[in-house]
Amino acid sequence: RLGAISGLDLVTELQARGDRTPIILLTGFGDQDVDAEAMRRGASDYLVKGDLRPLALQRAIAYAMGRARLAEALVDGELLARYAS
């Protein structure tokens, strides 16, 4: 836990603030329900600390950054299309 809130709550709070920074949750548990919930709330990825390997972390970061760039490009494209109309 992160003080008074959980990682899931942190993801929800950041999303509510409009923060588009990719979030990779690190947890001590390998719970598929928590994994699915983290992704539903907007996390880019979810990694288990006990199973963490450098290549997995590197891949998670690269994919999260790539998805964030794509999402930003889509938002920018939608805004451009709205203003062009």
Summary of the structure (lengths in Angstrom):
residues: 85
radius of gyration: 15.0
end to end distance: 46.9
largest distance: 51.6
contacts: 202
relative contact order: 0.14
helix: 64%
strand: 12%
